[in-house]
């Protein structure tokens, strides 16, 4: 049996002391709980997911209203209603594609802030729509913003969060998306469809305002050679009472050891309760366990996006996260458009297909997905670089 490499020296990697005195991870967690600024930064970012969840289900109360509309320019047929609902996923796929460039070009924080432009424009178009094209364009733009934030926000949150609470914070994007959807459903009982679009502007504006005062990801700043700014950002996030130099040195060392070839190699209410359970248990039970025993909202919904932001190497994180979102939303579009035609062969047919996909996912999770609970991003990356599980013990 191979001896653990903790504390050993090697040319291709740096190991992590068994008990670094005193434990920086513990100090970082205590500091975070004391000053709460990392939670504030996370909240500012995940307002983008709130807007995404709001926009995702916007058509639920709007399509019935437009199908009853007496205005011939706004009255929707069944076919037009189908496109009004599904074109959002095409916009989201395009947003994920753009994240491959913007995530690394602008940085995580600025990319999230940039998503406010198509989001605000999309809501404005739908609020003032006088024809089907304005509805479709507005829906596409809000989808684009949603796809962009789906790729950028999990990366930003994982890169600013200390290991001890990264699981809980990593569940907040999904949690806020569910809150956004529930808010839309509630407002849909009170407001006309145009005012629903106007209300959608509010979280976008608040997100821009709060993010203006938040730091960028220290890991992104280090990858761009902005070391002093990265140190200030990390110190702000962890608090003045926490010595961040150990953590900063580990991140800095990991950034320096990125080989350039890596880029080329990796080019409702029940839902709300479930996501809350995931947020509370992700750091206790672990990601892998929840993927095995849970459904979408507890496991596959929040955890897959968290794992995406954890296991991707720093140099490829921006591009690869965009690819993940692109694949996800293209798949969502195909499934949305094909569900009814396939169901003509029997309602059980698409669900048998879904069951087969779940079985494949179960096998893949058991064989290929490591447990990342409580590990720093540098430890996780070292595991994938060397294949040595001692880094994850």
C-alpha positions as CSV (number, residue, x, y, z in Angstrom):
1,X,0.0,0.0,0.0
2,X,1.4,3.3,-1.0
3,X,2.3,5.7,1.9
4,X,0.4,8.9,2.1
5,X,2.4,11.8,0.7
6,X,1.2,14.4,3.2
7,X,4.2,16.3,4.3
8,X,6.5,14.9,1.6
9,X,8.4,16.9,-1.0
10,X,8.1,16.4,-4.7
11,X,9.1,18.2,-7.9
12,X,5.6,18.1,-9.5
13,X,3.4,19.2,-6.7
14,X,3.4,20.7,-3.2
15,X,1.8,18.7,-0.5
16,X,-0.1,20.1,2.5
17,X,1.1,19.6,6.1
18,X,-0.9,17.2,8.2
19,X,-1.5,19.9,10.8
20,X,-0.3,23.3,9.7
21,X,0.1,25.3,12.9
22,X,-2.5,26.8,13.6
23,X,-5.0,25.4,11.1
24,X,-5.6,28.1,8.5
25,X,-8.8,26.5,7.4
26,X,-10.2,26.7,10.9
27,X,-8.9,30.3,11.2
28,X,-10.5,31.2,7.9
29,X,-13.8,29.7,8.9
30,X,-13.9,31.5,12.3
31,X,-12.9,34.8,10.6
32,X,-15.7,34.4,8.0
33,X,-18.3,33.8,10.7
34,X,-17.0,36.8,12.6
35,X,-17.1,39.4,9.8
36,X,-19.7,37.9,7.5
37,X,-18.2,39.7,4.4
38,X,-17.8,36.5,2.4
39,X,-21.5,35.9,3.0
40,X,-22.3,39.4,1.8
41,X,-20.2,38.9,-1.4
42,X,-22.0,35.6,-2.0
43,X,-25.4,37.1,-1.5
44,X,-24.5,39.9,-3.9
45,X,-23.5,37.4,-6.6
46,X,-26.4,35.0,-6.2
47,X,-28.9,37.7,-6.8
48,X,-28.1,36.9,-10.4
49,X,-29.4,33.4,-9.7
50,X,-32.6,34.9,-8.2
51,X,-33.1,36.8,-11.4
52,X,-32.4,33.6,-13.4
53,X,-35.1,31.7,-11.4
54,X,-37.5,34.5,-11.8
55,X,-37.0,34.7,-15.6
56,X,-37.0,30.9,-16.0
57,X,-40.7,30.6,-15.0
58,X,-41.8,34.1,-16.2
59,X,-43.9,32.4,-18.9
60,X,-46.0,30.4,-16.5
61,X,-48.5,33.1,-15.7
62,X,-47.8,35.1,-18.8
63,X,-48.6,32.6,-21.5
64,X,-52.2,32.0,-20.3
65,X,-52.7,35.8,-20.2
66,X,-51.4,36.3,-23.7
67,X,-53.5,33.3,-25.1
68,X,-56.6,35.2,-23.9
69,X,-55.3,38.6,-25.1
70,X,-57.6,40.5,-27.5
71,X,-54.6,42.3,-29.0
72,X,-53.9,40.5,-32.3
73,X,-50.2,41.5,-32.1
74,X,-49.8,39.8,-28.7
75,X,-52.3,37.0,-28.9
76,X,-50.3,33.7,-28.8
77,X,-51.1,30.5,-30.6
78,X,-50.1,27.1,-29.1
79,X,-47.0,27.0,-31.4
80,X,-46.0,30.6,-30.6
81,X,-46.5,29.9,-26.9
82,X,-44.2,26.9,-27.2
83,X,-41.4,29.1,-28.7
84,X,-42.0,31.8,-26.1
85,X,-41.4,29.2,-23.4
86,X,-38.5,27.3,-24.9
87,X,-36.4,30.1,-26.6
88,X,-35.1,31.0,-23.1
89,X,-33.0,27.8,-23.2
90,X,-31.4,28.8,-26.4
91,X,-30.5,32.2,-24.9
92,X,-29.1,30.4,-21.9
93,X,-26.9,28.1,-24.1
94,X,-25.5,31.2,-25.8
95,X,-24.9,32.8,-22.4
96,X,-22.9,29.7,-21.4
97,X,-20.9,29.9,-24.6
98,X,-20.1,33.5,-24.0
99,X,-19.0,32.7,-20.4
100,X,-16.1,30.6,-21.9
101,X,-14.6,34.0,-23.0
102,X,-15.9,36.5,-20.5
103,X,-15.1,34.4,-17.4
104,X,-11.4,34.8,-18.1
105,X,-11.5,38.0,-20.0
106,X,-13.4,40.2,-17.6
107,X,-13.1,38.0,-14.5
108,X,-15.8,36.3,-12.5
109,X,-17.3,39.4,-10.8
110,X,-17.4,41.7,-13.9
111,X,-18.9,38.8,-15.9
112,X,-21.7,38.5,-13.4
113,X,-22.2,42.3,-13.5
114,X,-22.2,42.3,-17.3
115,X,-25.1,39.8,-17.2
116,X,-27.2,42.7,-15.9
117,X,-27.2,44.4,-19.3
118,X,-29.0,41.7,-21.3
119,X,-31.2,40.9,-18.3
120,X,-32.4,44.5,-17.9
121,X,-32.8,44.9,-21.7
122,X,-34.8,41.7,-21.9
123,X,-37.2,42.6,-19.1
124,X,-37.7,46.1,-20.7
125,X,-38.5,44.6,-24.0
126,X,-41.1,42.2,-22.5
127,X,-42.6,45.0,-20.3
128,X,-43.1,47.2,-23.3
129,X,-43.8,44.5,-25.9
130,X,-46.1,45.4,-28.8
131,X,-45.5,42.3,-30.9
132,X,-44.3,38.7,-30.7
133,X,-40.7,39.5,-31.8
134,X,-40.3,41.7,-28.7
135,X,-41.4,39.0,-26.4
136,X,-39.1,36.4,-28.0
137,X,-36.1,38.7,-28.1
138,X,-36.7,39.7,-24.4
139,X,-37.0,36.1,-23.4
140,X,-33.8,35.2,-25.3
141,X,-31.9,38.1,-23.6
142,X,-33.0,37.1,-20.1
143,X,-32.0,33.5,-21.0
144,X,-28.6,34.7,-22.2
145,X,-28.1,36.5,-18.8
146,X,-29.2,33.3,-17.0
147,X,-26.8,31.1,-18.9
148,X,-23.9,33.6,-18.2
149,X,-24.6,33.7,-14.5
150,X,-25.0,30.0,-14.3
151,X,-21.4,29.6,-15.5
152,X,-19.9,32.5,-13.6
153,X,-21.6,32.6,-10.2
154,X,-20.7,29.1,-9.0
155,X,-17.1,29.7,-9.9
156,X,-17.0,33.1,-8.1
157,X,-18.6,31.6,-5.0
158,X,-16.3,28.6,-4.8
159,X,-13.2,30.8,-5.3
160,X,-14.0,33.2,-2.5
161,X,-15.4,30.7,0.0
162,X,-13.2,28.9,2.6
163,X,-13.3,25.1,2.5
164,X,-15.4,24.7,5.7
165,X,-18.4,26.5,4.3
166,X,-17.9,26.1,0.6
167,X,-20.6,23.4,0.4
168,X,-23.2,25.5,2.1
169,X,-22.4,28.6,0.1
170,X,-22.2,26.5,-3.1
171,X,-25.8,25.6,-2.6
172,X,-27.0,29.2,-2.5
173,X,-27.1,29.7,-6.3
174,X,-29.7,27.0,-6.6
175,X,-31.4,28.2,-3.5
176,X,-31.8,31.7,-4.8
177,X,-33.0,30.4,-8.2
178,X,-35.8,28.6,-6.3
179,X,-36.6,31.8,-4.4
180,X,-36.7,33.7,-7.6
181,X,-39.2,31.2,-9.1
182,X,-41.4,31.3,-6.0
183,X,-41.4,35.1,-6.1
184,X,-42.6,35.1,-9.7
185,X,-45.4,32.7,-8.9
186,X,-46.5,34.8,-5.9
187,X,-46.3,38.1,-7.8
188,X,-48.1,36.4,-10.7
189,X,-51.2,36.3,-8.5
190,X,-51.1,40.0,-8.0
191,X,-49.6,41.8,-11.0
192,X,-50.4,42.0,-14.7
193,X,-47.8,40.4,-17.0
194,X,-46.2,43.6,-18.0
195,X,-45.6,44.6,-14.4
196,X,-44.1,41.2,-13.7
197,X,-41.3,42.1,-16.2
198,X,-40.9,45.5,-14.5
199,X,-40.5,43.8,-11.1
200,X,-37.8,41.6,-12.6
201,X,-35.5,44.6,-13.0
202,X,-35.3,45.1,-9.2
203,X,-32.9,42.2,-8.3
204,X,-30.8,43.0,-11.3
205,X,-30.3,46.6,-10.1
206,X,-29.6,45.5,-6.5
207,X,-27.0,43.0,-7.7
208,X,-25.2,45.6,-9.6
209,X,-25.2,48.0,-6.7
210,X,-23.9,45.4,-4.2
211,X,-21.3,43.8,-6.5
212,X,-19.8,47.2,-7.1
213,X,-18.5,47.1,-3.5
214,X,-17.3,43.5,-3.5
215,X,-13.8,42.2,-4.4
216,X,-13.0,40.0,-7.4
217,X,-11.9,36.4,-6.9
218,X,-8.4,36.3,-5.4
219,X,-7.6,33.3,-7.5
220,X,-8.6,35.1,-10.7
221,X,-6.5,38.1,-9.7
222,X,-3.5,35.9,-9.0
223,X,-3.9,34.2,-12.4
224,X,-3.6,37.7,-13.9
225,X,-0.5,38.7,-11.9
226,X,-2.3,41.1,-9.7
227,X,-0.8,39.8,-6.5
228,X,-1.3,42.8,-4.2
229,X,-4.9,43.2,-5.2
230,X,-5.5,39.5,-4.7
231,X,-4.0,39.7,-1.2
232,X,-6.2,42.7,-0.3
233,X,-9.3,40.8,-1.7
234,X,-8.5,37.7,0.4
235,X,-7.9,39.8,3.5
236,X,-11.2,41.6,3.0
237,X,-13.1,38.4,2.6
238,X,-11.5,36.6,5.6
239,X,-11.4,39.5,8.0
240,X,-8.8,41.6,9.7
241,X,-8.4,39.1,12.6
242,X,-7.4,36.3,10.3
243,X,-3.8,35.6,9.0
244,X,-4.4,34.9,5.4
245,X,-0.8,34.5,4.3
246,X,-0.8,30.7,4.5
247,X,-3.9,30.5,2.4
248,X,-2.6,33.1,0.0
249,X,0.7,31.3,-0.4
250,X,-1.1,28.0,-1.2
251,X,-3.2,29.7,-3.9
252,X,-0.2,31.6,-5.3
253,X,1.8,28.4,-5.5
254,X,-1.0,26.6,-7.2
255,X,-1.4,29.4,-9.8
256,X,2.4,29.2,-10.5
257,X,2.2,25.5,-11.2
258,X,-0.5,25.7,-13.8
259,X,1.1,24.2,-17.0
260,X,-0.2,26.0,-20.2
261,X,-1.1,22.7,-21.8
262,X,-4.1,22.3,-19.4
263,X,-6.0,24.9,-21.5
264,X,-5.8,22.9,-24.7
265,X,-6.6,19.6,-22.8
266,X,-9.9,20.9,-21.4
267,X,-11.2,23.1,-24.2
268,X,-41.8,25.1,-6.1
269,X,-42.0,24.8,-2.2
270,X,-40.7,21.2,-2.1
271,X,-37.9,22.2,-4.2
272,X,-37.1,25.1,-1.8
273,X,-37.1,22.7,1.2
274,X,-34.9,20.2,-0.7
275,X,-32.3,22.9,-1.6
276,X,-32.3,24.1,2.0
277,X,-31.6,20.5,3.1
278,X,-28.8,20.3,0.6
279,X,-27.3,23.6,1.9
280,X,-27.3,22.3,5.4
281,X,-26.1,18.8,4.8
282,X,-23.6,19.3,1.9
283,X,-20.7,19.9,4.3
284,X,-21.9,17.2,6.7
285,X,-22.8,14.3,4.5
286,X,-20.6,15.2,1.5
287,X,-21.3,15.8,-2.1
288,X,-20.9,12.2,-3.3
289,X,-23.3,10.8,-0.8
290,X,-26.0,13.3,-1.7
291,X,-25.6,12.5,-5.4
292,X,-26.2,8.9,-4.6
293,X,-29.2,9.1,-2.3
294,X,-31.1,12.2,-3.5
295,X,-33.3,13.6,-6.2
296,X,-32.7,16.7,-8.3
297,X,-33.3,19.5,-5.9
298,X,-31.3,17.9,-3.0
299,X,-28.5,16.5,-5.1
300,X,-28.2,16.9,-8.8
301,X,-29.5,20.5,-8.8
302,X,-27.2,22.3,-6.5
303,X,-24.3,19.8,-6.1
304,X,-23.4,19.4,-9.8
305,X,-22.8,23.1,-10.2
306,X,-20.8,23.2,-7.0
307,X,-18.7,20.2,-8.1
308,X,-18.2,21.8,-11.5
309,X,-16.6,24.9,-9.9
310,X,-14.5,22.7,-7.5
311,X,-13.0,20.1,-9.8
312,X,-12.1,22.2,-12.8
313,X,-8.5,23.5,-12.8
314,X,-8.0,27.2,-12.3
315,X,-6.7,27.9,-15.8
316,X,-9.5,26.1,-17.5
317,X,-12.3,27.0,-15.0
318,X,-13.7,29.9,-17.0
319,X,-13.8,28.1,-20.4
320,X,-14.9,24.7,-19.1
321,X,-17.7,26.1,-16.9
322,X,-19.1,27.9,-20.0
323,X,-19.0,24.6,-21.9
324,X,-20.8,22.8,-19.1
325,X,-23.6,25.5,-19.1
326,X,-23.8,25.3,-22.9
327,X,-24.2,21.6,-22.9
328,X,-26.7,21.8,-20.1
329,X,-29.0,24.3,-21.8
330,X,-28.7,22.8,-25.3
331,X,-29.8,19.5,-23.7
332,X,-32.7,21.3,-21.9
333,X,-33.8,22.8,-25.2
334,X,-33.8,19.4,-27.0
335,X,-35.7,17.8,-24.1
336,X,-38.2,20.6,-23.9
337,X,-39.0,20.6,-27.6
338,X,-39.0,16.8,-28.0
339,X,-41.0,15.7,-24.9
340,X,-44.5,16.1,-26.4
341,X,-43.6,14.4,-29.8
342,X,-41.9,11.5,-28.0
343,X,-44.8,11.2,-25.6
344,X,-47.1,10.2,-28.5
345,X,-45.4,6.8,-28.3
346,X,-46.5,6.5,-24.7
347,X,-45.9,8.7,-21.7
348,X,-43.6,6.0,-20.2
349,X,-41.1,6.3,-23.1
350,X,-39.4,9.6,-22.1
351,X,-39.4,8.6,-18.5
352,X,-37.7,5.2,-19.2
353,X,-35.1,7.3,-21.0
354,X,-34.6,9.5,-18.0
355,X,-34.3,6.5,-15.8
356,X,-31.6,5.1,-18.0
357,X,-29.7,8.4,-17.8
358,X,-30.0,8.3,-14.0
359,X,-28.5,4.8,-13.9
360,X,-25.5,5.9,-16.0
361,X,-25.1,8.9,-13.7
362,X,-25.2,6.7,-10.7
363,X,-22.4,4.4,-12.0
364,X,-20.3,7.4,-13.1
365,X,-20.7,9.0,-9.7
366,X,-19.6,5.8,-7.9
367,X,-16.6,5.3,-10.1
368,X,-15.3,8.7,-11.1
369,X,-16.4,11.4,-8.7
370,X,-14.2,12.1,-5.6
371,X,-15.5,13.5,-2.3
372,X,-14.4,17.1,-2.1
373,X,-16.0,18.1,1.3
374,X,-13.8,20.1,3.5
375,X,-10.9,20.3,0.9
376,X,-9.3,23.4,-0.5
377,X,-9.5,24.0,-4.2
378,X,-5.7,23.5,-4.3
379,X,-6.0,20.0,-2.7
380,X,-8.7,19.0,-5.1
381,X,-6.6,20.2,-8.1
382,X,-3.5,18.3,-6.7
383,X,-5.5,15.1,-6.6
384,X,-6.6,15.4,-10.2
385,X,-3.0,16.3,-11.3
386,X,-1.3,13.5,-9.5
387,X,-4.1,10.9,-9.0
388,X,-3.0,10.5,-5.4
389,X,-6.0,10.2,-3.1
390,X,-3.8,11.0,-0.1
391,X,-4.5,14.7,-1.0
392,X,-8.2,14.2,-0.2
393,X,-7.7,12.4,3.1
